[in-house]
């Protein structure tokens, strides 16, 4: 049994990490850091509540530390945990810059510890489905991929830190997921163009972006997210020389996790047929349109992969720190492109060792 300590019990800790850790065999949610409350202990009575990170790191029984705090604190807490000889999971973004991600990666590698970026949306139902559509080669030569994550949230966030401009805004929040999924599907682009802006009233962090990725083959990608879409675009739209695939709606796991302490549903991660995507393909000169059953999503696969890696069996499904560095570089180039009103060529030199 691997004893896990969770730093933070806000939305990320409460909705994602605690239920998932508690639902994976071989992992024990043993302790949570809450500075001023006992919400975690109310939901998980067997845990120990610590009031500081130092107290948690002094617990020799804790082998894995999960950092689920505001973005700007990810780097220093992860560094502190690694220096205390703990392996670490860090919620996205792993850090506010690619330089900080490099430091974490090199420290972990230098002392033989495991470092895991929490890129859980590799295990979304819709993402698993689009991977299958691509692998089936039914769309012919792919020419364009569009990925959108739109919401209607015109008011300010109840989590005040999310409105602070130095926390990265929606670019480092949703952008981290969309870029990581794109890198999994298509690899590294050659150039990045973007508009990153604030659209809601009042001062604060960026809340809207459009990122365009160009590949040497001529293939292109458009990634977008904003908080002022009352009617969202398709979550995915994939175009090829033989047809298209469309998928609306968001993976259902986040909403379901917000109401439970652990997963007990045998049908977890399944989407109803009303949420399936649509494939439209040219067959013998006529367009055939049909629904595509969604693959099951399961965020537990992330923590099952973490468990296996800690036991010496690394999983190819999980994002690596180098994957996180690559994603961070794309987001930095996106911000540069937006600020300078030009496309930025990608320079992939300097990857962490």
C-alpha positions, 0 to 999 in steps of 0.5 A: 500500500502506497500512502499518499499525502494531498496538499490542498482540498479546494476544487482540484483536491476535493473533486479530482485527486481525493476521489481518484486516489481513494478509488485505486487499489494499492493507494491510500489517501493517508493525509491532507494539508488543510491550513484552516479547516477539516473538510477533508476529514469530514469526507474521509474520516480515516485520514490525518489532517496536517496544517502545513506542508512541513508537517506532511513532509515530516511524515516518513510513511508518506511516499507520494505527495500530490500538489493540488494548490493554486498554480503559483504555488505548484513549483515551490511545493513540488520542489520542497516535496522532492527535496524531502525525498517524496515522489510527486504528482502536480496538478496542471499546470506543473509550473508557471513556466517551462523553466520551472518545469525543467528545474523540477524535472532535473531535480527529480531525475537527479535524485531518482524520484518520480514526478507526474504532471496531472494530465488527466484529460488523456483519459477523457471519453471523447479524447479516447474516442477521437484517438480511435477515429484517427487510428481507424484511418476512416477520414483519409488524409487529415487536414485540420483538427479543432478542439474547443473547451467553451463554457458560460461563466460570465461572472468572476470565479469564486476562487479569487486566485484564478482571477489574478493575472500572474496565475496564468489564466485560462491559457495555463488552465484549459490550454495545458489540457488541449495542448497536451492532447494535441501533442499526444495525437500529432506531435510537435508543431513547427509554428504557433500563432495565437490570440490570448485576451480577457473578454469578461468585464473587469480586470483579471487574468486572460479568459479566452484564447485561440491557438493555431498550430502549423505542421510541416506537412501542411496539417493544422490545429486550432485550439480554443477556450473561453468563458462566454459561450452560451452555446458551445462549439463542437468539442472536437472537429476533425477534417480529412480528405474522405470526411469529418468527425464531430463531437459535442459536449464535455466528458461527464467525469468531472461533474460526477466526481464533484458529488462523491468521495470515491468511485463505485459505479461499474459504468463509470466514464460511459457516455449515453448514446445521445452524446456520441460523436458523428462520423460523415464519410464519403463511401463510393461517391456518397456521404454516409453519416453515422454515430460513433459510440464513445469509448469509456473514459476513466481518470482512475487510469492516471493514478493506476499508472502512478501506482505502477510506476512507483512499483517499477512498471512505468506506464506509457499512458501517463504524461511525462515531465518532458511532455509537460515542458513541451506543452508549456513551451507551446503556451509560452509561444502562444502568449508571445504570438498574441503579444507580438501579433505574429506567428512564432517558429518553434525551437525545440532545443533545450528539452530537459534531460 
